[in-house]
């Protein structure tokens, strides 16, 4: 009789684990859906000028980069002074 009880508890535990897993998956999907809706709402609130500004910043060429001075060039500059 005790073996049957043990198997029953194992079966109930497995069913409970499966239901908890299913609940977590459902809640995760719901959270992702809500997050997507929030992102869409924020995108609607942003004014088109702001989007143009963001594109202008990302597309605009960066200012000329200052290349690091090499060690040999640095020693020449120091000796020239």
C-alpha positions in Angstrom: 0.0 0.0 0.0 2.8 2.4 0.8 4.3 1.9 -2.7 1.0 3.1 -4.2 1.0 6.2 -2.0 4.5 7.0 -3.1 3.7 6.6 -6.7 0.6 8.7 -6.3 2.6 11.5 -4.7 5.2 11.3 -7.5 2.4 11.5 -10.1 0.8 14.5 -8.3 4.2 16.2 -8.0 4.8 15.8 -11.7 1.3 17.1 -12.6 1.9 20.1 -10.3 5.3 20.8 -11.9 3.7 20.6 -15.4 0.9 23.0 -14.4 3.4 25.4 -12.8 5.5 25.3 -16.0 2.5 26.0 -18.1 1.5 28.9 -15.8 5.0 30.4 -16.1 4.9 30.1 -19.9 1.5 31.8 -20.1 2.6 34.6 -17.7 5.8 35.1 -19.7 3.9 35.4 -23.0 1.4 37.8 -21.4 4.3 39.9 -20.1 5.9 40.0 -23.5 2.6 41.0 -25.1 2.1 43.8 -22.6 5.7 45.0 -23.1 5.1 45.1 -26.9 2.0 47.2 -26.4 3.8 49.6 -24.1 6.6 50.0 -26.7 4.0 50.7 -29.4 2.2 53.3 -27.1 5.5 55.0 -26.5 6.3 55.1 -30.2 3.0 56.8 -30.9 3.7 59.4 -28.2 7.1 60.3 -29.7 6.8 63.2 -32.1 8.0 62.8 -35.7 10.5 65.6 -35.2 12.1 63.5 -32.4 12.4 60.5 -34.8 14.0 62.8 -37.4 16.4 64.1 -34.9 17.4 60.5 -33.8 17.9 59.6 -37.5 19.9 62.7 -38.1 22.2 61.9 -35.1 22.7 58.3 -36.1 23.2 59.1 -39.8 25.3 62.2 -39.4 29.0 61.7 -40.1 31.1 61.7 -37.0 33.6 64.5 -36.5 37.1 63.8 -37.7 38.7 61.4 -35.4 42.0 62.3 -33.8 44.3 59.5 -34.3 46.5 58.5 -31.4 50.1 59.7 -31.6 52.5 56.9 -32.1 55.4 56.5 -29.7 58.0 57.4 -32.4 56.0 60.5 -33.4 55.6 61.5 -29.8 59.4 61.2 -29.1 60.1 63.4 -32.2 57.6 66.0 -31.0 59.2 66.1 -27.6 62.7 66.3 -29.0 61.7 69.1 -31.4 60.6 71.3 -28.4 
